[in-house]
Amino acid sequence: MIVRTMPPGSLEQVVFRMDLLHRLHDRGAAVLNPPRALEICIDKFLATHRLEDAGLLVPRRSCARPPTMR
């Protein structure tokens, strides 16, 4: 099984798909991109920090949000 990305959907749909992929992987299904790798790649913040922790240079970054968001 080759999983390249997670299709759009509600949070519940995405969580279900990831849970299913974890279940298949844990039961020995051949998954080219394991669920944890997919989770890391989807999460840009986590992926950037993993690259940085591995000693790779990453661009400077900052986090911005609208003033009404708390």
N, C-alpha and C positions, 0 to 999 in steps of 0.2 A: 504494500500500500504506500502510495506517495502522497503526502499532504504538503502542499506548497503554501497555503495561507488559510485563514479562517474567513468564510464568507460573512457578509454583514448580517446582522440580525439583532434581536433583543438580547439583553444581558442573559436572560434565561436560556435562549437558544444557543448562545455562544458557550455558556457554562455546560449545557447538556452535551454539545459537540465535543468539548474538551474532555469532559468526564468519560464519554464514550471512547474517545481516542486513547485516553489513559487505560481504560479497561481492556481494550484490544491489545495494546502494547504489553500490559501486565500479563495477559494470557498467552503471550508468545507470538502474536501476529507480527509479520514482517512489516515494520513501519520505517520507511527511509528517513523521515524527519520525525524523531521522537517528540511526544507531546511537550516535554519541558523545553526543547529547542524552539518549538513553535511559539510557546508562551513568551520566551525571551525575545524572539525576533519581532513579535507583534508589539511588545512593550518597548518603545523607543528609549525611554528613560533607563530601563533596566539594561537594554542592549548596550547603550552608550557606556554605562558604568562597568559592565562586564568587559568591554573592549579596553577601557581605561585600566581596569584592574589587571588585565593581561599584558600591560605595558605598551599598548598601542596609543599613538597620538590621536586625540579626538578634538574636534573644534571646541572652542570656548562656547559656553551656553549659559542661558539664564531662563528663568521662569517668569512669565508675565501672566497676569489675569486681570479681568475687568475690575474696577474699583468696587462694584456692587457685590462681587463674589467674596464670601468669607469662609 
